[in-house]
Amino acid sequence: SSDMCGIVLAFTPGAPTRATTIEKMARTLRHRGPDDEGFLAWDGTTPTVLGGADTPVPVMATPTPWQPQGRIGDQASREATLWLAHRRLSIVDLSPWGHQPMQRGTRWVVYNGEVYNHLELRAELEALGHPFVSHSDTEVLLAALEHWGPDALARCNGMWALVVLDTARRTLLIVVTGAASGFGAGIARSYI
């Protein structure tokens, strides 16, 4: 099916992966997310966020906290031991503020799917003092994880696959829900 986004995770400790490899991996998912693409390279210090050939000019120019700092094609020799990539099919929040990888605090996410009750969760989180800058369910998911931790996923009605990198805690949270996975829910947490 082509009615969803595509995500990529490459975690190769001890053997950095080149930008060209990640760009090719994401390109194979272009049919799933033709509207936008984004990349994050992390070597254990400061993340680098990049756009791609399909990243629209408004995304590159909008000063979001997760604004791309250049295009991956211009940094072909860049290497990192952890890469996230996202191919976007714009459905919820069509603005540049819906671009991924998305950041909230020390967490970065690439996400495919939909949280059907994101408006209700957003209202609950706003009442608890969490501000929002976009209208995307992705940001609601990040805020929920920030507030409730992984238990937030039980509050979410929907289906998705996601990877969350927490640079402060040096953790990866990888989740695939039942309908998205075809074999039932799965959650993995890794310390890096």
Beta strands, then each sheet from edge to edge (+ up, - down):
strand 1: 6-11
strand 2: 17-18
strand 3: 36-42
strand 4: 48-51
strand 5: 79-80
strand 6: 82-88
strand 7: 102-104
strand 8: 107-115
strand 9: 158-166
strand 10: 171-176
strand 11: 186-191
sheet 1: 1+ 6- 3+ 4-
sheet 2: 2+ 5-
sheet 3: 7+ 8- 9+ 10- 11+
end
